[in-house]
Amino acid sequence: MTIRGTFTGLDEAGRAALREGAESYGASFTETGTFTCDSSLSAFTFRCQVPPPPEGEEPDEEGWAALRATEALEAHGYPHRVLRLAVTDMRGIKVRRKGRGNRGGRPR
């Protein structure tokens, strides 16, 4: 999940924590989530890894994932406003690997 938003009413302690966290984590998808922010700490991108629900238990998987990601975002305790949510189901992504002896993507 990727959540884009803006911070609203951050205090100095919150700003300091965000600066420190952004320097130590970088942009990665974790279950607790990580932030990347602009230099003014007004806009953010929150990345969160949400495991899928148990097979057959949730008909709306995207809605379920959005709810779990929003809960992870809110657990950080920063006042915010969500602008956009994006769901990427990693089960549908195929990784193309380069074969041995195949340089530059062209067959020899």
VEXKE-560121 format. One record per residue: residue number from 0; residue in one letter; x, y, z of N, C-alpha, C, O, CB in turn. Coordinates in nm, 4 decimals, decimal comma, always signed. Glycine has a CB too. Layout:
REM residues N
> NUM_A_X_Y_Z_X_Y_Z_X_Y_Z_X_Y_Z_X_Y_Z
...
***
This chain:
REM residues 108
> 0_M_+0,0845_-0,1181_+0,0000_+0,0000_+0,0000_+0,0000_+0,0881_+0,1230_+0,0000_+0,1937_+0,1264_+0,0632_-0,0956_+0,0005_+0,1212
> 1_T_+0,0436_+0,2217_-0,0705_+0,1080_+0,3522_-0,0678_+0,0001_+0,4541_-0,0364_-0,1031_+0,4599_-0,1033_+0,1806_+0,3846_-0,2035
> 2_I_+0,0249_+0,5344_+0,0659_-0,0689_+0,6395_+0,1048_+0,0033_+0,7729_+0,0886_+0,1109_+0,7937_+0,1447_-0,1211_+0,6195_+0,2527
> 3_R_-0,0567_+0,8621_+0,0118_-0,0017_+0,9974_-0,0017_-0,0941_+1,0911_+0,0756_-0,2165_+1,0792_+0,0710_+0,0110_+1,0412_-0,1540
> 4_G_-0,0308_+1,1850_+0,1472_-0,1106_+1,2758_+0,2271_-0,0328_+1,3965_+0,2721_+0,0796_+1,4205_+0,2281_-0,1656_+1,2050_+0,3456
> 5_T_-0,0946_+1,4725_+0,3608_-0,0315_+1,5906_+0,4192_-0,0420_+1,5806_+0,5705_-0,1383_+1,5263_+0,6247_-0,0974_+1,7223_+0,3670
> 6_F_+0,0589_+1,6340_+0,6369_+0,0539_+1,6434_+0,7827_-0,0251_+1,7668_+0,8199_-0,0199_+1,8678_+0,7498_+0,1966_+1,6480_+0,8447
> 7_T_-0,0983_+1,7592_+0,9300_-0,1770_+1,8731_+0,9766_-0,1425_+1,8991_+1,1226_-0,1654_+1,8131_+1,2077_-0,3303_+1,8474_+0,9591
> 8_G_-0,0885_+2,0146_+1,1522_-0,0624_+2,0534_+1,2909_+0,0471_+1,9743_+1,3601_+0,0315_+1,9381_+1,4767_-0,1864_+2,0402_+1,3690
> 9_L_+0,1578_+1,9463_+1,2916_+0,2696_+1,8760_+1,3547_+0,3378_+1,9659_+1,4576_+0,3634_+2,0831_+1,4301_+0,3714_+1,8295_+1,2484
> 10_D_+0,3676_+1,9114_+1,5765_+0,4458_+1,9873_+1,6738_+0,5949_+1,9603_+1,6502_+0,6306_+1,8779_+1,5661_+0,4047_+1,9496_+1,8201
> 11_E_+0,6806_+2,0290_+1,7236_+0,8251_+2,0143_+1,7039_+0,8740_+1,8732_+1,7345_+0,9644_+1,8239_+1,6671_+0,8995_+2,1138_+1,7908
> 12_A_+0,8169_+1,8082_+1,8337_+0,8565_+1,6700_+1,8661_+0,8234_+1,5769_+1,7495_+0,9027_+1,4889_+1,7158_+0,7854_+1,6212_+1,9956
> 13_G_+0,7084_+1,5957_+1,6889_+0,6693_+1,5162_+1,5733_+0,7600_+1,5409_+1,4542_+0,7977_+1,4476_+1,3834_+0,5263_+1,5457_+1,5356
> 14_R_+0,7950_+1,6670_+1,4324_+0,8860_+1,7008_+1,3224_+1,0225_+1,6352_+1,3419_+1,0799_+1,5797_+1,2482_+0,9020_+1,8535_+1,3110
> 15_A_+1,0736_+1,6423_+1,4643_+1,2049_+1,5829_+1,4938_+1,2014_+1,4315_+1,4735_+1,2947_+1,3742_+1,4172_+1,2484_+1,6160_+1,6386
> 16_A_+1,0950_+1,3672_+1,5186_+1,0825_+1,2218_+1,5029_+1,0751_+1,1832_+1,3559_+1,1356_+1,0841_+1,3150_+0,9583_+1,1702_+1,5770
> 17_L_+1,0019_+1,2598_+1,2761_+0,9924_+1,2313_+1,1327_+1,1266_+1,2487_+1,0629_+1,1643_+1,1665_+0,9794_+0,8882_+1,3218_+1,0676
> 18_R_+1,1989_+1,3552_+1,0966_+1,3308_+1,3764_+1,0360_+1,4247_+1,2610_+1,0696_+1,4951_+1,2101_+0,9823_+1,3916_+1,5099_+1,0838
> 19_E_+1,4255_+1,2206_+1,1941_+1,5126_+1,1111_+1,2381_+1,4728_+0,9800_+1,1713_+1,5589_+0,9057_+1,1241_+1,5074_+1,0961_+1,3912
> 20_G_+1,3450_+0,9515_+1,1670_+1,2968_+0,8281_+1,1059_+1,3235_+0,8219_+0,9574_+1,3599_+0,7164_+0,9053_+1,1505_+0,8126_+1,1306
> 21_A_+1,3060_+0,9337_+0,8878_+1,3284_+0,9372_+0,7433_+1,4746_+0,9120_+0,7102_+1,5049_+0,8503_+0,6081_+1,2839_+1,0717_+0,6853
> 22_E_+1,5657_+0,9589_+0,7949_+1,7081_+0,9381_+0,7715_+1,7496_+0,7942_+0,7964_+1,8391_+0,7433_+0,7288_+1,7892_+1,0305_+0,8591
> 23_S_+1,6867_+0,7278_+0,8918_+1,7323_+0,5937_+0,9281_+1,6644_+0,4815_+0,8495_+1,7229_+0,3739_+0,8366_+1,7098_+0,5715_+1,0741
> 24_Y_+1,5438_+0,5018_+0,7964_+1,4724_+0,3935_+0,7295_+1,4766_+0,3986_+0,5782_+1,4922_+0,2947_+0,5140_+1,3321_+0,3939_+0,7727
> 25_G_+1,4633_+0,5150_+0,5202_+1,4521_+0,5241_+0,3755_+1,3143_+0,4797_+0,3310_+1,2244_+0,4619_+0,4132_+1,5600_+0,4400_+0,3071
> 26_A_+1,2979_+0,4619_+0,2023_+1,1685_+0,4244_+0,1451_+1,1615_+0,2735_+0,1318_+1,2166_+0,2157_+0,0381_+1,1462_+0,4924_+0,0074
> 27_S_+1,0935_+0,2102_+0,2259_+1,0782_+0,0649_+0,2182_+0,9375_+0,0269_+0,2619_+0,8710_+0,1019_+0,3335_+1,1842_-0,0073_+0,3059
> 28_F_+0,8936_-0,0890_+0,2185_+0,7621_-0,1399_+0,2556_+0,7798_-0,2353_+0,3732_+0,8405_-0,3414_+0,3591_+0,6922_-0,2112_+0,1348
> 29_T_+0,7266_-0,1973_+0,4891_+0,7299_-0,2814_+0,6080_+0,5889_-0,2913_+0,6631_+0,5016_-0,2140_+0,6237_+0,8283_-0,2251_+0,7151
> 30_E_+0,5654_-0,3851_+0,7537_+0,4303_-0,3983_+0,8106_+0,3946_-0,2806_+0,9000_+0,2768_-0,2467_+0,9111_+0,4187_-0,5280_+0,8899
> 31_T_+0,4931_-0,2166_+0,9646_+0,4637_-0,0987_+1,0466_+0,4590_+0,0277_+0,9640_+0,4016_+0,1278_+1,0069_+0,5668_-0,0836_+1,1563
> 32_G_+0,5195_+0,0245_+0,8438_+0,5153_+0,1376_+0,7527_+0,6307_+0,2340_+0,7702_+0,6851_+0,2484_+0,8796_+0,3879_+0,2105_+0,7697
> 33_T_+0,6677_+0,3004_+0,6608_+0,7722_+0,4018_+0,6639_+0,7253_+0,5264_+0,5888_+0,6438_+0,5188_+0,4969_+0,9035_+0,3472_+0,6027
> 34_F_+0,7787_+0,6400_+0,6301_+0,7443_+0,7681_+0,5703_+0,8587_+0,8194_+0,4840_+0,9756_+0,7999_+0,5173_+0,7096_+0,8703_+0,6786
> 35_T_+0,8261_+0,8836_+0,3754_+0,9167_+0,9750_+0,3065_+0,8404_+1,1067_+0,3005_+0,7198_+1,1096_+0,2764_+0,9598_+0,9218_+0,1605
> 36_C_+0,9137_+1,2158_+0,3229_+0,8494_+1,3465_+0,3339_+0,9244_+1,4498_+0,2509_+1,0412_+1,4315_+0,2166_+0,8422_+1,3913_+0,4808
> 37_D_+0,8546_+1,5590_+0,2195_+0,9232_+1,6707_+0,1579_+1,0028_+1,7443_+0,2664_+0,9842_+1,7171_+0,3851_+0,8220_+1,7664_+0,0865
> 38_S_+1,0888_+1,8346_+0,2284_+1,1770_+1,9010_+0,3253_+1,1010_+1,9862_+0,4270_+1,1501_+2,0080_+0,5377_+1,2770_+1,9879_+0,2521
> 39_S_+0,9834_+2,0339_+0,3914_+0,9052_+2,1158_+0,4854_+0,8204_+2,0307_+0,5797_+0,7550_+2,0836_+0,6695_+0,8151_+2,2118_+0,4087
> 40_L_+0,8216_+1,8994_+0,5594_+0,7414_+1,8050_+0,6383_+0,5925_+1,8365_+0,6304_+0,5200_+1,8229_+0,7290_+0,7865_+1,8065_+0,7842
> 41_S_+0,5482_+1,8781_+0,5143_+0,4048_+1,9019_+0,4977_+0,3405_+1,7849_+0,4230_+0,2353_+1,7364_+0,4644_+0,3798_+2,0349_+0,4220
> 42_A_+0,4015_+1,7390_+0,3142_+0,3480_+1,6266_+0,2364_+0,4277_+1,5002_+0,2682_+0,5459_+1,5073_+0,3016_+0,3527_+1,6574_+0,0835
> 43_F_+0,3617_+1,3840_+0,2576_+0,4309_+1,2586_+0,2856_+0,3817_+1,1480_+0,1939_+0,2744_+1,1562_+0,1342_+0,4118_+1,2183_+0,4316
> 44_T_+0,4634_+1,0448_+0,1849_+0,4251_+0,9173_+0,1261_+0,4510_+0,8124_+0,2328_+0,5611_+0,8046_+0,2872_+0,5047_+0,8865_-0,0076
> 45_F_+0,3514_+0,7331_+0,2626_+0,3612_+0,6274_+0,3630_+0,3526_+0,4945_+0,2902_+0,2556_+0,4678_+0,2192_+0,2488_+0,6401_+0,4722
> 46_R_+0,4538_+0,4117_+0,3078_+0,4568_+0,2801_+0,2431_+0,4371_+0,1737_+0,3491_+0,5008_+0,1767_+0,4543_+0,5906_+0,2574_+0,1660
> 47_C_+0,3487_+0,0802_+0,3208_+0,3142_-0,0222_+0,4174_+0,2901_-0,1550_+0,3465_+0,2219_-0,1602_+0,2441_+0,1906_+0,0193_+0,4984
> 48_Q_+0,3460_-0,2609_+0,4010_+0,3231_-0,3962_+0,3483_+0,2074_-0,4577_+0,4257_+0,2114_-0,4666_+0,5484_+0,4526_-0,4856_+0,3594
> 49_V_+0,1059_-0,4994_+0,3543_-0,0114_-0,5599_+0,4168_-0,0272_-0,7010_+0,3617_-0,0510_-0,7184_+0,2422_-0,1403_-0,4747_+0,3911
> 50_P_-0,0140_-0,8026_+0,4483_-0,0351_-0,9390_+0,3978_-0,1814_-0,9575_+0,3566_-0,2699_-0,8931_+0,4129_+0,0047_-1,0444_+0,5053
> 51_P_-0,2072_-1,0442_+0,2600_-0,3457_-1,0644_+0,2169_-0,4282_-1,1310_+0,3266_-0,3729_-1,1983_+0,4136_-0,3500_-1,1491_+0,0889
> 52_P_-0,5595_-1,1127_+0,3230_-0,6438_-1,1799_+0,4222_-0,6423_-1,3305_+0,3969_-0,6056_-1,3753_+0,2883_-0,7896_-1,1251_+0,4176
> 53_P_-0,6819_-1,4080_+0,4970_-0,6906_-1,5529_+0,4755_-0,7775_-1,5842_+0,3544_-0,8796_-1,5191_+0,3321_-0,7470_-1,6231_+0,6006
> 54_E_-0,7374_-1,6825_+0,2773_-0,8049_-1,7205_+0,1529_-0,9549_-1,7372_+0,1726_-0,9998_-1,8146_+0,2570_-0,7458_-1,8494_+0,0983
> 55_G_-1,0315_-1,6630_+0,0930_-1,1764_-1,6766_+0,0923_-1,2500_-1,6068_+0,2051_-1,3729_-1,6134_+0,2103_-1,2103_-1,8176_+0,0957
> 56_E_-1,1790_-1,5395_+0,2964_-1,2463_-1,4766_+0,4104_-1,2877_-1,3321_+0,3852_-1,3735_-1,2795_+0,4561_-1,1569_-1,4817_+0,5302
> 57_E_-1,2285_-1,2675_+0,2861_-1,2576_-1,1266_+0,2624_-1,2850_-1,1032_+0,1143_-1,1944_-1,1134_+0,0316_-1,1410_-1,0379_+0,3106
> 58_P_-1,4113_-1,0714_+0,0807_-1,4438_-1,0508_-0,0602_-1,3810_-0,9233_-0,1190_-1,3512_-0,9196_-0,2384_-1,5938_-1,0455_-0,0769
> 59_D_-1,3605_-0,8195_-0,0376_-1,3036_-0,6937_-0,0856_-1,1605_-0,6812_-0,0333_-1,1361_-0,6124_+0,0659_-1,3906_-0,5718_-0,0403
> 60_E_-1,0663_-0,7476_-0,1001_-0,9277_-0,7482_-0,0540_-0,8656_-0,6093_-0,0560_-0,7898_-0,5750_+0,0348_-0,8453_-0,8420_-0,1390
> 61_E_-0,8959_-0,5282_-0,1577_-0,8385_-0,3938_-0,1636_-0,8889_-0,3073_-0,0488_-0,8111_-0,2334_+0,0117_-0,8716_-0,3277_-0,2974
> 62_G_-1,0165_-0,3156_-0,0185_-1,0719_-0,2411_+0,0941_-1,0123_-0,2865_+0,2257_-0,9843_-0,2048_+0,3134_-1,2225_-0,2558_+0,0981
> 63_W_-0,9930_-0,4162_+0,2396_-0,9330_-0,4741_+0,3597_-0,7895_-0,4228_+0,3755_-0,7489_-0,3843_+0,4851_-0,9353_-0,6297_+0,3530
> 64_A_-0,7124_-0,4224_+0,2648_-0,5739_-0,3754_+0,2685_-0,5680_-0,2265_+0,3002_-0,4817_-0,1831_+0,3765_-0,5039_-0,4038_+0,1349
> 65_A_-0,6584_-0,1479_+0,2429_-0,6615_-0,0039_+0,2693_-0,6893_+0,0233_+0,4166_-0,6279_+0,1121_+0,4757_-0,7677_+0,0650_+0,1818
> 66_L_-0,7801_-0,0514_+0,4760_-0,8115_-0,0352_+0,6177_-0,6908_-0,0695_+0,7042_-0,6594_+0,0042_+0,7976_-0,9311_-0,1228_+0,6566
> 67_R_-0,6223_-0,1807_+0,6747_-0,5034_-0,2216_+0,7524_-0,3920_-0,1172_+0,7396_-0,3262_-0,0849_+0,8384_-0,4519_-0,3604_+0,7046
> 68_A_-0,3706_-0,0645_+0,6189_-0,2659_+0,0355_+0,5978_-0,2991_+0,1659_+0,6698_-0,2105_+0,2294_+0,7272_-0,2465_+0,0616_+0,4480
> 69_T_-0,4256_+0,2060_+0,6672_-0,4677_+0,3271_+0,7364_-0,4493_+0,3111_+0,8871_-0,4089_+0,4056_+0,9549_-0,6144_+0,3602_+0,7033
> 70_E_-0,4785_+0,1927_+0,9397_-0,4553_+0,1659_+1,0825_-0,3066_+0,1771_+1,1159_-0,2705_+0,2320_+1,2200_-0,5080_+0,0254_+1,1208
> 71_A_-0,2193_+0,1249_+1,0276_-0,0747_+0,1338_+1,0497_-0,0298_+0,2794_+1,0482_+0,0524_+0,3198_+1,1304_+0,0020_+0,0532_+0,9427
> 72_L_-0,0833_+0,3585_+0,9551_-0,0512_+0,5012_+0,9472_-0,0933_+0,5716_+1,0755_-0,0155_+0,6480_+1,1326_-0,1201_+0,5664_+0,8253
> 73_E_-0,2144_+0,5468_+1,1207_-0,2661_+0,6127_+1,2408_-0,1923_+0,5707_+1,3663_-0,1873_+0,6469_+1,4628_-0,4129_+0,5835_+1,2568
> 74_A_-0,1346_+0,4509_+1,3674_-0,0589_+0,4033_+1,4837_+0,0654_+0,4890_+1,5086_+0,1156_+0,4933_+1,6210_-0,0182_+0,2566_+1,4640
> 75_H_+0,1151_+0,5565_+1,4064_+0,2311_+0,6436_+1,4237_+0,1948_+0,7716_+1,4985_+0,2822_+0,8367_+1,5557_+0,2916_+0,6782_+1,2881
> 76_G_+0,0672_+0,8080_+1,4987_+0,0195_+0,9191_+1,5798_+0,0398_+1,0589_+1,5249_+0,0179_+1,1560_+1,5972_+0,0831_+0,9124_+1,7074
> 77_Y_+0,0805_+1,0725_+1,4005_+0,0985_+1,2053_+1,3425_-0,0340_+1,2544_+1,2855_-0,1009_+1,1803_+1,2135_+0,2079_+1,2034_+1,2328
> 78_P_-0,0733_+1,3783_+1,3164_-0,1974_+1,4300_+1,2570_-0,1788_+1,4438_+1,1055_-0,0778_+1,4964_+1,0586_-0,2372_+1,5680_+1,3208
> 79_H_-0,2771_+1,3960_+1,0308_-0,2614_+1,3914_+0,8854_-0,3959_+1,3984_+0,8143_-0,5026_+1,3882_+0,8748_-0,1875_+1,2647_+0,8443
> 80_R_-0,3855_+1,4161_+0,6838_-0,5007_+1,4088_+0,5950_-0,4577_+1,3224_+0,4769_-0,3561_+1,3497_+0,4131_-0,5498_+1,5530_+0,5487
> 81_V_-0,5346_+1,2193_+0,4484_-0,5040_+1,1283_+0,3379_-0,5546_+1,1898_+0,2083_-0,6692_+1,2339_+0,1996_-0,5677_+0,9878_+0,3611
> 82_L_-0,4672_+1,1921_+0,1069_-0,5052_+1,2442_-0,0236_-0,5329_+1,1325_-0,1238_-0,6245_+1,1419_-0,2055_-0,3963_+1,3352_-0,0768
> 83_R_-0,4512_+1,0250_-0,1158_-0,4641_+0,9189_-0,2153_-0,4106_+0,7872_-0,1595_-0,3105_+0,7848_-0,0880_-0,3896_+0,9567_-0,3449
> 84_L_-0,4784_+0,6783_-0,1931_-0,4356_+0,5425_-0,1572_-0,4096_+0,4639_-0,2846_-0,4831_+0,4777_-0,3824_-0,5427_+0,4706_-0,0688
> 85_A_-0,3060_+0,3819_-0,2841_-0,2780_+0,2960_-0,3990_-0,2454_+0,1552_-0,3483_-0,1644_+0,1372_-0,2573_-0,1599_+0,3535_-0,4851
> 86_V_-0,3098_+0,0576_-0,4086_-0,2894_-0,0829_-0,3718_-0,2175_-0,1527_-0,4864_-0,2566_-0,1400_-0,6024_-0,4256_-0,1540_-0,3395
> 87_T_-0,1126_-0,2262_-0,4529_-0,0442_-0,3106_-0,5502_-0,0429_-0,4524_-0,4940_+0,0162_-0,4776_-0,3890_+0,1020_-0,2587_-0,5800
> 88_D_-0,1075_-0,5434_-0,5633_-0,1106_-0,6827_-0,5198_+0,0149_-0,7516_-0,5724_+0,0273_-0,7773_-0,6922_-0,2404_-0,7554_-0,5699
> 89_M_+0,1055_-0,7804_-0,4839_+0,2346_-0,8378_-0,5223_+0,2210_-0,9803_-0,5781_+0,3125_-1,0303_-0,6435_+0,3286_-0,8383_-0,4022
> 90_R_+0,1088_-1,0442_-0,5527_+0,0892_-1,1798_-0,6059_+0,0767_-1,1794_-0,7577_+0,0997_-1,2819_-0,8219_-0,0353_-1,2436_-0,5442
> 91_G_+0,0407_-1,0653_-0,8157_+0,0215_-1,0577_-0,9600_+0,1431_-1,0078_-1,0367_+0,1391_-0,9975_-1,1593_-0,0937_-0,9696_-0,9895
> 92_I_+0,2504_-0,9769_-0,9661_+0,3694_-0,9239_-1,0324_+0,4622_-1,0383_-1,0708_+0,4944_-1,1239_-0,9884_+0,4429_-0,8227_-0,9414
> 93_K_+0,5042_-1,0387_-1,1953_+0,5981_-1,1396_-1,2437_+0,7354_-1,0751_-1,2559_+0,7494_-0,9657_-1,3105_+0,5518_-1,1996_-1,3806
> 94_V_+0,8354_-1,1436_-1,2047_+0,9728_-1,0943_-1,2116_+1,0404_-1,1592_-1,3307_+1,0454_-1,2817_-1,3413_+1,0511_-1,1238_-1,0797
> 95_R_+1,0923_-1,0767_-1,4199_+1,1635_-1,1280_-1,5370_+1,3116_-1,1300_-1,5033_+1,3699_-1,0265_-1,4711_+1,1353_-1,0411_-1,6651
> 96_R_+1,3708_-1,2448_-1,5105_+1,5128_-1,2593_-1,4792_+1,5919_-1,2737_-1,6080_+1,5477_-1,3365_-1,7042_+1,5371_-1,3807_-1,3865
> 97_K_+1,7088_-1,2143_-1,6069_+1,7963_-1,2272_-1,7226_+1,8587_-1,3659_-1,7207_+1,9025_-1,4149_-1,6166_+1,9060_-1,1166_-1,7233
> 98_G_+1,8617_-1,4275_-1,8369_+1,9230_-1,5593_-1,8477_+2,0736_-1,5490_-1,8559_+2,1280_-1,4423_-1,8843_+1,8694_-1,6331_-1,9689
> 99_R_+2,1399_-1,6583_-1,8314_+2,2866_-1,6614_-1,8411_+2,3283_-1,6388_-1,9848_+2,2667_-1,6918_-2,0772_+2,3434_-1,7958_-1,7891
> 100_G_+2,4313_-1,5611_-2,0032_+2,4813_-1,5336_-2,1369_+2,3962_-1,4358_-2,2150_+2,4263_-1,4066_-2,3307_+2,4921_-1,6599_-2,2128
> 101_N_+2,2921_-1,3854_-2,1549_+2,2021_-1,2922_-2,2223_+2,2362_-1,1506_-2,1732_+2,1857_-1,1064_-2,0700_+2,0502_-1,3282_-2,1942
> 102_R_+2,3198_-1,0824_-2,2458_+2,3625_-0,9482_-2,2049_+2,2892_-0,8443_-2,2880_+2,2710_-0,8589_-2,4089_+2,5162_-0,9315_-2,2198
> 103_G_+2,2485_-0,7404_-2,2200_+2,1822_-0,6314_-2,2908_+2,0409_-0,6655_-2,3340_+1,9808_-0,5892_-2,4096_+2,2624_-0,5926_-2,4107
> 104_G_+1,9861_-0,7760_-2,2894_+1,8478_-0,8099_-2,3195_+1,8253_-0,8671_-2,4575_+1,7107_-0,8940_-2,4938_+1,7642_-0,6908_-2,3038
> 105_R_+1,9311_-0,8873_-2,5372_+1,9147_-0,9416_-2,6720_+1,9667_-1,0846_-2,6769_+2,0716_-1,1135_-2,6194_+1,9881_-0,8538_-2,7762
> 106_P_+1,8970_-1,1729_-2,7429_+1,9452_-1,3100_-2,7553_+2,0699_-1,3145_-2,8417_+2,0874_-1,2335_-2,9327_+1,8365_-1,4007_-2,8141
> 107_R_+2,1534_-1,4076_-2,8126_+2,2777_-1,4244_-2,8892_+2,2666_-1,5397_-2,9825_+2,3612_-1,5695_-3,0553_+2,3965_-1,4442_-2,7976
***
